[in-house]
Amino acid sequence: MPDLLLELFSEEIPARMQGKAREDLKSLVTNGLVEAGLTYASAGAFSTPRRLVLSVEGLSGQSPTLKEERKGPRSDAPEAALEGFLRSTGLTRDQLELRDEKKGQVWFAVIEKPGRAAPEIVAEVVEQVIRSFPWPKSMRWGSGSLRWVRPLHSILCLLTDESGASVVPLTVEGITAGNTTEGHRFMSKGRFPVSSFDDYRAKLLKAHVVLDSAEREARIWHDATTAAFAQGLEVAEDKGLLAEVAGLVEWPVMLMGAIPERFLDLPPEVLQTSMKEHQKFFSVKNPRTGRIEKFVTVANRETADHGETVLKGNLKVLSARLSDAKFFWENDLRTVKTVGMEGMAAGLANVTFHNKLGSQADRIARIEALAREIAPLVGAAPDLAAEAARVVKADLQSAMVGEFPELQGTMGGYYARAAGLPDAIAAACKAHYSPLGPSDEVPTEPVSVAVALADKIDTLAGFWAIDEKPTGSKDPFALRRAALGVTRLLLANGSRLSLLQLLLDPIRRCRASMVRAGSFPAAEIPDLSNDRVEKECALVLAGDLLAFFHDRLKVFLRDQGIRHDIIDAVLAMPGNDDLTLLVKRAEALSATLKTEDGANLIQGFKRANNILTQAEEKDGVEYSFGADPKFAEGPEEKVLFAALDRAEAAIAPAMKAEDFPAAMTAMAALRAPIDAFFTAVQINSDNQVIRRNRLNLLHRIRATCGQVADLTKIEG
Amino acid sequence: MTGSPSTPKSFQEILMRLQAYWAAQGCAVLQPYDMEVGAGTFHPGTTLRSLGSRPWAAAYVQPSRRPTDGRYGENPNRLQHYYQYQVLIKPSPPDLQALYLGSLQAIGIDMDLHDIRFVEDDWESPTLGAWGLGWEVWCDGMEVSQFTYFQQVGGHDCKPVSGELTYGLERLAMYVLGIDHVMDMPFNDPQSPISLTYGDIFRQTEQEYSRWNFDQADTEMLFQHFRDAETECERILAAPVRDKAGRAIIMAHPAYDQCIKASHLFNLLDARGVISVTERQAYIGRVRALAKKCADAFVMTEAGGGNPAEAA
């Protein structure tokens, strides 16, 4: 059982691509080997900036011999048929067997495919994988036509068993596989041979290369946290940065330095972002002062002066970068202190939001109007919400956000406070972008909620108005995220409103912006003063947009474990554009269906509904006259009447209070009487009066049980 | 790797050491192109010569102008006029990384003391219709060069692929010489009888050009020049291949000069703030269209691996 070692040695592989490349190398090679008939015990892939490595253990020495039998023509068939069979099997006549079958003698071909040796298969699979490797971006170099992420320099490909190691004969574009590799670019010299994976790994370590990225990450993190701890400091955790840094070095050497005193007053987010984005530094916090005071950088080598020059150089770059940041920060502060946040925002009139929807300033004016409308619905003061809407995007014009777009909102918060604005507005600067993802925290402060809703609804209304809806996997304006954001904001805050109504004005405002931006062809410019037509137009778009919200809600609720048929059942109810109400119904129904009574109630309900529907179709009438208890015959029927009376008495106030769980509980209590009724009673009695009365009774069941959701949509 | 040469004393010494190093590696040491360009890549020795099948190896200094980067000589690192050092070798040799590292040693960077890293940075020039993959090279966390394998130029696949190295000379020299403000950097040997700093030579010009770039350049005239260059470029390329004496001559270079002009005029207009965000893309597209046509023409010339007589 040989082991396979494969190393693809190249110029520096981008750090962000290494993780997926490891996975791809492992799955592509092992799949190829298995498809060719080999088996293996285990496989592991590794990467450094300069190498992609695969180790496969317990590979079978060869693929099994395959025997295939093919039935040919009968012995008395025309000669041409036999010739065709010989051609297709590649055999001669004397290699065929003649066998007796029921209908006479038939020619048979027995084709044996001999097993192939592992080296031959490995060579084939590796070459195929190299030539078709799914790099996100690949390139050619020199005069060759091979594509790789960066120039590929050497291939190490070994099969090792008890008798020793042998090189797999393999040549790709002039690169012939061998048994040698090289170590660290600066801390090691020359190529060296290896004989197995263990030998490879050990020799690399001696040559100052830590093969496993997880081990490099662990070393970096251990060294950084230990050094920080010794000084009573803490390293800010950042898994993405750690993985990236580990992908940039073969021999990680942690160095810690101090941020010059003059920069320590910068907001911590600025320090952290600048150091991370520009220099891939970790931030080190002092828990006593709460400030970021030091940094950790990771070099790729040990140096003669123990990193002194390296650290000095890094500090120099840091100082230049932070000087820029400090310059931006002080400039921005001066701006808001003199002209205020609205003064800072003035330039947004010259920034295009979308060429069909006008400038950012247009957009902000729309958001302001909408935030004012939403404010009373979410418990915010309209004037405060409107003022917040005017300034929350001002920082897009700040020098700092120009340099670090990811600090949008965060900087706005600092600048709003510096401009003397109330906390609610300062908080909304960052919070109004939330929630960004499905698990991101949802704002609850009313002003933030109002502006966050207005911001997202305006985006959706605008792109619906210009007909730029998401299609398939394409959603360049993140509209799905915006719709989910609105949904989560409404649900988390228990906001009650008619979404359809709320969408009308924003759509109309966006159409007005489109007219101003000259987005309509000359012949199609709408007359905005025609209230009736504009309203109709807005209603159509709002209806379509509402359906989009419902789609997003389905995805969201399915992730919460609520079945799709439950959602369909509540969507069929009136008032389905009040998402909070909709979800309350869905949750109550979902909970009830998980109880035995609930699940059985559905069966009883469906039986009642089916019989009733059939009868109504057949008779051409609706049995909604009300059933009369005096026609009830057996005890089960009487008990059902009484149970319905009790249930309705409990359901009516519960529905009024929108206490759907209570209403559903009362419905579930009907399960036993309904079951008993169906067991004991024949609906289609010969007595027409009794029959009609029973159908009217079924109608009562249908009406009573259909108040929270349309139970006919429930499956099973 | 020990035995690095001594630390250089001046900006010009670094420049001369680079020239000597790349000359020793067999590069033709070209002189700067005599036109205003935004980067060394615009030199026809890179843009045009990276096209076609004929081998090429050249190195040169290219004065580069980026009007929007003007800071009146006050910023320690930013200049509207600066120098790039450019190396282009086609096909890219297998040891280009090692050759590059050798050049850092040649200018006095001791490989035993510094941390050199190749960090992903793909290069794209929307105005030239060009892109490549490579890295920015970090020395102790500072970007000292751009290293690119050209994949496409002027819309043409590069076959063979050129390896391109670009050094930002001021920044690199400031680092090697330990200087914090570019204007304080010794331009010639500080021990010379008349020692000159970078500031002695360029502080005043930075002020003058910053003022002209930002406030004074006549935008109407610049717009007109842009249109003129565009028209002339297209006219040159539309001319018949055969001249009046019947010689097959494709005027790829004169046309490309007009493309360079258009590109620089666009940069000037941009610095004057008279090009809106939406117009910006349109102007870049117009320059790119010229660059593509020039590339199309060059590959039909002899230097571009073509045969002009066939195109006639």
HADDOCK unambig.tbl for C-alpha pairs under 7 A between the chains (distance, minus, plus):
assign (segid A and resid 12 and name CA) (segid B and resid 118 and name CA) 6.37 0.50 0.50
assign (segid A and resid 14 and name CA) (segid B and resid 119 and name CA) 6.92 0.50 0.50
assign (segid A and resid 14 and name CA) (segid B and resid 120 and name CA) 5.13 0.50 0.50
assign (segid A and resid 139 and name CA) (segid B and resid 133 and name CA) 6.87 0.50 0.50
assign (segid A and resid 139 and name CA) (segid B and resid 151 and name CA) 6.93 0.50 0.50
assign (segid A and resid 140 and name CA) (segid B and resid 161 and name CA) 6.80 0.50 0.50
assign (segid A and resid 141 and name CA) (segid B and resid 92 and name CA) 6.40 0.50 0.50
assign (segid A and resid 141 and name CA) (segid B and resid 149 and name CA) 6.70 0.50 0.50
assign (segid A and resid 141 and name CA) (segid B and resid 161 and name CA) 5.16 0.50 0.50
assign (segid A and resid 142 and name CA) (segid B and resid 91 and name CA) 4.49 0.50 0.50
assign (segid A and resid 142 and name CA) (segid B and resid 92 and name CA) 4.50 0.50 0.50
assign (segid A and resid 142 and name CA) (segid B and resid 93 and name CA) 6.21 0.50 0.50
assign (segid A and resid 142 and name CA) (segid B and resid 160 and name CA) 5.73 0.50 0.50
assign (segid A and resid 142 and name CA) (segid B and resid 161 and name CA) 5.10 0.50 0.50
assign (segid A and resid 142 and name CA) (segid B and resid 162 and name CA) 6.89 0.50 0.50
assign (segid A and resid 143 and name CA) (segid B and resid 91 and name CA) 5.84 0.50 0.50
assign (segid A and resid 143 and name CA) (segid B and resid 159 and name CA) 6.73 0.50 0.50
assign (segid A and resid 143 and name CA) (segid B and resid 160 and name CA) 4.55 0.50 0.50
assign (segid A and resid 143 and name CA) (segid B and resid 161 and name CA) 6.40 0.50 0.50
assign (segid A and resid 279 and name CA) (segid B and resid 141 and name CA) 6.29 0.50 0.50
assign (segid A and resid 299 and name CA) (segid B and resid 115 and name CA) 6.24 0.50 0.50
assign (segid A and resid 300 and name CA) (segid B and resid 115 and name CA) 6.39 0.50 0.50
assign (segid A and resid 301 and name CA) (segid B and resid 115 and name CA) 6.64 0.50 0.50
assign (segid A and resid 303 and name CA) (segid B and resid 112 and name CA) 5.67 0.50 0.50
assign (segid A and resid 303 and name CA) (segid B and resid 113 and name CA) 5.13 0.50 0.50
assign (segid A and resid 304 and name CA) (segid B and resid 112 and name CA) 6.03 0.50 0.50
assign (segid A and resid 304 and name CA) (segid B and resid 113 and name CA) 5.86 0.50 0.50
assign (segid A and resid 305 and name CA) (segid B and resid 113 and name CA) 6.59 0.50 0.50
assign (segid A and resid 309 and name CA) (segid B and resid 113 and name CA) 6.22 0.50 0.50
assign (segid A and resid 309 and name CA) (segid B and resid 114 and name CA) 6.55 0.50 0.50
assign (segid A and resid 310 and name CA) (segid B and resid 114 and name CA) 5.58 0.50 0.50
assign (segid A and resid 310 and name CA) (segid B and resid 115 and name CA) 6.17 0.50 0.50
assign (segid A and resid 310 and name CA) (segid B and resid 140 and name CA) 4.95 0.50 0.50
assign (segid A and resid 313 and name CA) (segid B and resid 140 and name CA) 5.23 0.50 0.50
assign (segid A and resid 313 and name CA) (segid B and resid 141 and name CA) 6.93 0.50 0.50
assign (segid A and resid 314 and name CA) (segid B and resid 140 and name CA) 5.38 0.50 0.50
assign (segid A and resid 314 and name CA) (segid B and resid 141 and name CA) 5.15 0.50 0.50
assign (segid A and resid 314 and name CA) (segid B and resid 142 and name CA) 6.95 0.50 0.50
assign (segid A and resid 317 and name CA) (segid B and resid 141 and name CA) 6.92 0.50 0.50
assign (segid A and resid 317 and name CA) (segid B and resid 142 and name CA) 6.10 0.50 0.50
